[in-house]
């Protein structure tokens, strides 16, 4: 997620800096590369959350994630419009791309704890009698 989030900035910066002078195909290639890289983090965050939360906490975790995602969708355009008014269109969108870097760093930080969190969630599921633990079958001897 760090690589995708960080590298996604480069083609988008190039696209913004081109000011529409490149023509269709180079612009489309840059947009496709940036778009591909930008779309990697969302699904990965969701799949990570499924693996590191206990089933009884999963609803709260996804609600918090969805809330913060939706706040970003609502506040993002407002912040960009404010930046455009203050700094101009090109500079505002170039600065906006920098916001991907802290996001990528936070996603990378999950790598430091994800294995321990996943083991903890699995252990809690097993203790609660749910999850992927195979039941022990004791056969009576005759």
NORQUIQUI-V74243 format. One record per residue. BURIAL is + if it has 24 or more other C-alpha atoms within 12 Angstrom, else -. Layout:
BURIAL
BURIAL
This chain:
+
+
-
+
+
+
+
+
+
+
+
+
+
+
+
+
-
-
-
-
-
-
-
-
-
-
+
-
-
+
+
-
+
+
-
-
+
+
-
+
+
-
-
-
+
-
-
+
+
+
+
+
+
+
-
-
-
-
-
-
-
+
-
-
-
-
-
-
-
-
-
-
-
-
-
-
-
-
-
+
-
-
-
-
-
-
-
-
-
+
-
+
+
+
+
+
+
-
-
+
+
-
+
+
-
-
+
-
-
-
-
-
-
-
-
-
-
-
-
-
+
+
-
-
-
-
-
-
-
-
-
-
-
-
-
-
-
-
-
-
-
-
